[in-house]
């Protein structure tokens, strides 16, 4: 790839007036070590801090609003074009093992004629893996950097998007296990698991929905993305749409499982109520008989053992008859 012009550099006014040396000749701190090949540089700054902003302001001519976006926690995915560079904000799902939930990881990307700067606010495993490959393997640097910043951007975004599929596979397996648990009689035990699975899908959808529009804008962008790369970014859009379709499917599945589980729990509660109602129906006539013969008035067979036997026999016969009827109807 031919050498491209260097991006415009910013210098502090006092140094410019005093004739100080340019920052290009100063050794860069290790935190800002760039991976370079064929005139293209990739700088990755994880969890950027105010000190990182100061360094970027010294070395690159980025708009102040972009720095505000980098340090903002409520930024939406977008693609902004500026004279001399492209600014991209993308969100990707990241599983937080500490709290056991799916969170949103943001990566801000500056693309210029001879540089790509990535600023993830959280560790993103595919991004770290690709950066480490480029840093340690010359053949990977040659393969990824020789085609320009547009192709490097494609590989970064493609790796982060594809990382969502293993997460979706785990969610799918979890839903299958929950379905088996429902029909194996563990409905009460999985209510919390169903709620957690539903929350994961909701969080995943919140991350993916606005991302789709940003990826479409990225495909239409011609700045630093040659026409021969259109098919590559179209593939990213296809992957994003597959992710959305899977999330739509999982949303319907988890809602169906939740409804099924509620039906099973309701059916179990109805069985208990039906049993209690049948027992009440059996006990009610017995209570009536004992109440009648327990009154303080003269009744047939009073003070006679034969009368007691008759009453007990009637009660037993009535109980047996009611139990037979309820069993025949499937209540007992």
C-alpha positions as CSV (number, residue, x, y, z in Angstrom):
1,X,0.0,0.0,0.0
2,X,1.5,3.4,-0.9
3,X,2.4,5.7,2.0
4,X,-0.5,7.9,3.0
5,X,-0.2,11.4,4.3
6,X,0.2,11.7,8.1
7,X,-2.9,13.1,10.0
8,X,-2.7,16.7,11.1
9,X,-1.0,17.0,14.5
10,X,-1.9,19.4,17.3
11,X,0.7,21.0,19.4
12,X,0.3,23.2,22.5
13,X,0.4,26.9,21.6
14,X,3.2,27.7,24.1
15,X,5.5,25.0,22.6
16,X,4.7,26.2,19.0
17,X,5.7,29.8,19.9
18,X,8.8,28.7,21.7
19,X,10.0,26.5,18.8
20,X,9.8,23.3,20.9
21,X,10.4,19.9,19.2
22,X,7.4,18.1,17.8
23,X,5.8,15.3,19.7
24,X,6.5,13.0,16.7
25,X,10.1,12.8,17.8
26,X,9.4,12.1,21.4
27,X,9.1,8.5,22.5
28,X,5.4,7.6,23.1
29,X,4.5,6.0,26.5
30,X,4.0,2.3,26.5
31,X,0.3,2.7,27.1
32,X,0.0,4.3,23.6
33,X,2.2,1.8,21.7
34,X,1.0,1.5,18.1
35,X,1.0,-1.6,16.0
36,X,2.3,-0.5,12.6
37,X,2.8,-2.0,9.2
38,X,3.1,-0.4,5.7
39,X,2.4,3.1,7.0
40,X,-0.8,2.1,8.9
41,X,-1.0,2.3,12.7
42,X,-3.5,0.7,15.1
43,X,-3.6,2.2,18.6
44,X,-5.8,0.5,21.2
45,X,-6.6,2.3,24.5
46,X,-8.7,0.3,26.9
47,X,-10.8,2.2,29.4
48,X,-9.7,5.7,28.3
49,X,-9.1,8.3,31.0
50,X,-8.7,12.1,31.0
51,X,-4.9,11.6,30.6
52,X,-5.6,9.6,27.4
53,X,-7.8,12.4,26.1
54,X,-4.9,14.9,26.7
55,X,-2.6,12.6,24.8
56,X,-5.0,12.3,21.9
57,X,-5.6,16.0,21.8
58,X,-1.8,16.5,21.5
59,X,-1.4,14.1,18.6
60,X,-4.7,14.2,16.6
61,X,-7.0,16.9,15.4
62,X,-10.3,15.4,16.6
63,X,-13.5,17.4,17.3
64,X,-14.2,18.1,20.9
65,X,-17.7,16.6,20.6
66,X,-16.1,13.3,19.8
67,X,-14.1,13.3,23.0
68,X,-17.3,14.0,24.9
69,X,-18.9,11.0,23.2
70,X,-15.9,8.8,24.1
71,X,-16.3,9.7,27.8
72,X,-20.1,9.7,27.8
73,X,-21.9,6.7,29.3
74,X,-25.2,7.2,27.4
75,X,-24.0,7.3,23.8
76,X,-25.9,5.6,21.0
77,X,-24.2,3.7,18.2
78,X,-23.5,6.0,15.3
79,X,-21.2,6.8,12.4
80,X,-20.0,10.5,12.0
81,X,-17.9,11.8,9.1
82,X,-15.5,14.7,9.7
83,X,-12.9,16.3,7.4
84,X,-9.9,13.9,7.6
85,X,-11.3,11.1,9.7
86,X,-14.3,8.9,10.6
87,X,-15.7,8.5,14.1
88,X,-17.7,5.3,14.9
89,X,-19.5,4.3,18.1
90,X,-20.5,0.7,18.5
91,X,-22.0,-1.4,21.3
92,X,-21.4,-5.1,21.9
93,X,-22.7,-7.5,24.5
94,X,-20.3,-8.5,27.2
95,X,-21.0,-11.0,30.0
96,X,-20.0,-9.7,33.4
97,X,-19.0,-12.8,35.5
98,X,-18.9,-10.7,38.8
99,X,-22.6,-10.0,38.7
100,X,-23.6,-12.8,36.3
101,X,-25.4,-10.5,33.9
102,X,-25.1,-9.4,30.3
103,X,-23.8,-5.8,30.0
104,X,-23.1,-3.4,27.2
105,X,-19.6,-2.8,26.1
106,X,-18.8,0.3,24.0
107,X,-16.0,0.8,21.6
108,X,-15.2,4.2,20.0
109,X,-13.2,4.1,16.8
110,X,-11.3,6.8,15.0
111,X,-10.4,5.9,11.4
112,X,-8.0,8.1,9.4
113,X,-6.0,7.7,6.2
114,X,-3.1,6.0,8.0
115,X,-4.4,5.1,11.5
116,X,-7.2,3.2,13.4
117,X,-7.7,4.1,17.1
118,X,-10.0,1.9,19.2
119,X,-11.1,3.0,22.7
120,X,-13.2,0.2,24.4
121,X,-14.7,1.2,27.7
122,X,-14.6,-2.4,28.8
123,X,-12.4,-5.4,27.8
124,X,-13.8,-6.9,24.6
125,X,-12.3,-10.3,24.1
126,X,-12.4,-10.4,20.2
127,X,-10.8,-7.0,20.0
128,X,-8.1,-7.9,22.5
129,X,-7.4,-11.1,20.7
130,X,-7.1,-9.4,17.3
131,X,-4.9,-6.7,18.6
132,X,-2.6,-9.2,20.3
133,X,-2.3,-11.2,17.1
134,X,-1.3,-8.1,15.1
135,X,1.2,-7.1,17.8
136,X,2.9,-10.5,18.0
137,X,2.6,-11.9,14.5
138,X,4.1,-10.2,11.5
139,X,2.1,-12.3,9.0
140,X,-1.2,-11.2,10.6
141,X,-0.1,-7.5,10.5
142,X,0.8,-7.9,6.8
143,X,-2.5,-9.6,6.0
144,X,-4.7,-7.1,7.9
145,X,-2.8,-3.8,7.4
146,X,-1.8,-4.1,3.8
147,X,-5.4,-3.6,2.6
148,X,-5.8,-0.2,4.3
149,X,-7.7,1.1,7.4
150,X,-11.1,0.1,5.9
151,X,-10.2,-3.6,5.9
152,X,-8.8,-3.4,9.4
153,X,-12.0,-1.7,10.6
154,X,-14.0,-4.6,9.0
155,X,-11.9,-7.2,10.8
156,X,-12.4,-5.4,14.1
157,X,-16.1,-5.0,13.8
158,X,-16.6,-8.5,12.2
159,X,-14.9,-10.2,15.1
160,X,-16.9,-8.3,17.7
161,X,-20.2,-9.0,15.9
162,X,-19.5,-12.7,15.5
163,X,-18.7,-13.0,19.2
164,X,-22.4,-12.6,19.8
165,X,-23.2,-16.0,18.3
166,X,-21.7,-18.2,21.1
167,X,-23.6,-16.1,23.6
168,X,-26.8,-16.7,21.7
169,X,-26.0,-20.4,21.6
170,X,-25.7,-20.5,25.4
171,X,-29.0,-18.7,25.7
172,X,-30.6,-21.2,23.3
173,X,-29.3,-24.1,25.4
174,X,-30.5,-22.5,28.5
175,X,-34.0,-22.1,27.1
176,X,-34.0,-25.8,26.0
177,X,-33.0,-26.9,29.6
178,X,-35.7,-24.7,31.0
179,X,-38.3,-26.3,28.7
180,X,-37.2,-29.7,29.9
181,X,-37.4,-28.6,33.6
182,X,-41.0,-27.4,33.1
183,X,-42.3,-30.7,31.8
184,X,-40.3,-32.7,34.4
185,X,-42.2,-31.1,37.2
186,X,-39.8,-28.4,38.4
187,X,-41.9,-25.4,37.5
188,X,-41.6,-23.7,40.9
189,X,-37.8,-24.0,41.0
190,X,-37.2,-22.4,37.6
191,X,-39.3,-19.2,38.0
192,X,-36.2,-17.2,38.8
193,X,-34.2,-18.9,36.0
194,X,-36.9,-18.0,33.5
195,X,-36.8,-14.4,34.7
196,X,-33.0,-14.2,34.4
197,X,-33.2,-15.7,30.8
198,X,-35.8,-13.1,29.9
199,X,-33.7,-10.3,31.3
200,X,-30.7,-11.5,29.3
201,X,-32.7,-11.5,26.1
202,X,-34.1,-8.0,26.8
203,X,-30.6,-6.6,27.5
204,X,-29.3,-8.3,24.3
205,X,-32.1,-6.7,22.3
206,X,-31.4,-3.3,23.8
207,X,-27.8,-3.5,22.6
208,X,-28.6,-4.9,19.2
209,X,-31.5,-2.8,18.1
210,X,-29.7,0.6,17.7
211,X,-26.6,-1.1,16.5
212,X,-28.3,-2.3,13.3
213,X,-28.8,1.3,12.0
214,X,-25.2,2.2,12.7
215,X,-23.9,-0.9,10.8
216,X,-26.0,0.0,7.8
217,X,-24.6,3.6,7.9
218,X,-21.1,2.1,8.1
219,X,-21.8,0.0,5.0
220,X,-22.9,3.1,3.1
221,X,-19.9,5.2,4.2
222,X,-17.3,5.5,1.5
223,X,-14.7,7.4,3.5
224,X,-11.7,5.1,3.9
225,X,-13.8,2.1,2.9
226,X,-13.2,1.2,-0.8
227,X,-16.0,-0.1,-2.9
228,X,-14.4,-3.6,-3.0
229,X,-15.1,-3.8,0.7
230,X,-18.8,-3.3,0.4
231,X,-19.5,-7.0,0.3
232,X,-17.5,-7.4,3.5
233,X,-19.6,-4.8,5.4
234,X,-22.7,-6.3,3.9
235,X,-21.7,-9.6,5.5
236,X,-21.5,-7.8,8.8
237,X,-25.0,-6.5,8.3
238,X,-26.3,-10.0,7.4
239,X,-24.7,-11.3,10.7
240,X,-26.4,-8.5,12.6
241,X,-29.8,-9.3,11.1
242,X,-29.3,-13.0,12.0
243,X,-28.5,-12.0,15.5
244,X,-31.7,-9.9,15.6
245,X,-33.8,-12.7,14.1
246,X,-32.4,-15.1,16.7
247,X,-33.3,-12.6,19.5
248,X,-36.8,-12.2,18.1
249,X,-37.1,-16.0,18.2
250,X,-35.7,-16.3,21.7
251,X,-38.1,-13.6,22.8
252,X,-41.1,-15.5,21.6
253,X,-39.7,-18.8,23.1
254,X,-39.1,-17.3,26.5
255,X,-42.5,-15.7,26.6
256,X,-44.0,-19.0,25.6
257,X,-42.1,-20.9,28.3
258,X,-43.1,-18.3,30.8
259,X,-46.8,-18.7,29.8
260,X,-46.5,-22.5,29.9
261,X,-44.8,-22.4,33.3
262,X,-47.6,-20.2,34.6
263,X,-50.2,-22.6,33.2
264,X,-48.5,-25.5,34.9
265,X,-48.3,-23.7,38.2
266,X,-52.0,-22.7,37.8
267,X,-52.9,-26.3,37.0
268,X,-51.1,-27.5,40.1
269,X,-52.8,-24.9,42.2
270,X,-56.2,-25.9,40.7
271,X,-55.5,-29.6,41.5
272,X,-54.9,-28.6,45.2
273,X,-58.0,-26.5,45.3
274,X,-60.0,-29.3,43.7
275,X,-58.8,-31.8,46.2
276,X,-59.6,-29.5,49.1
277,X,-63.1,-28.9,47.6
278,X,-63.7,-32.7,47.4
279,X,-62.6,-33.2,51.0
280,X,-64.9,-30.4,52.1
281,X,-67.7,-32.1,50.2
282,X,-67.0,-35.4,52.0
283,X,-66.7,-33.8,55.4
284,X,-69.8,-31.5,55.1
285,X,-72.5,-34.2,55.3
286,X,-70.7,-35.9,58.2
287,X,-70.5,-32.6,60.1
288,X,-74.3,-32.2,59.4
289,X,-75.1,-35.7,60.8
290,X,-72.9,-35.2,63.9
291,X,-74.5,-31.8,64.4
292,X,-78.0,-33.2,64.3
293,X,-77.4,-36.0,66.7
294,X,-75.4,-33.7,69.0
295,X,-78.3,-31.4,69.7
296,X,-79.7,-31.2,73.3
297,X,-83.1,-32.6,72.2
298,X,-84.6,-36.0,72.1
299,X,-83.5,-37.9,69.0
300,X,-84.2,-41.5,67.9
301,X,-81.8,-44.0,69.4
302,X,-80.6,-41.6,72.1
303,X,-78.6,-43.3,74.9
304,X,-78.7,-46.6,73.0
305,X,-75.7,-48.4,71.6
306,X,-77.6,-49.4,68.6
307,X,-78.3,-45.8,67.7
308,X,-74.6,-45.0,67.8
309,X,-73.8,-48.0,65.5
310,X,-76.5,-46.8,63.1
311,X,-75.1,-43.3,63.0
312,X,-71.6,-44.5,62.4
313,X,-72.7,-46.9,59.7
314,X,-74.6,-44.1,57.9
315,X,-71.6,-41.8,58.1
316,X,-69.2,-44.5,56.7
317,X,-71.6,-45.4,53.9
318,X,-72.0,-41.8,53.0
319,X,-68.2,-41.2,53.0
320,X,-67.6,-44.3,50.9
321,X,-70.3,-43.3,48.4
322,X,-68.9,-39.8,48.0
323,X,-65.3,-41.1,47.6
324,X,-66.5,-43.5,45.0
325,X,-68.2,-40.8,43.0
326,X,-65.2,-38.4,43.2
327,X,-62.8,-41.2,42.2
328,X,-65.0,-42.0,39.2
329,X,-64.8,-38.4,38.1
330,X,-61.1,-38.3,38.5
331,X,-61.0,-35.9,41.5
332,X,-59.2,-38.3,43.8
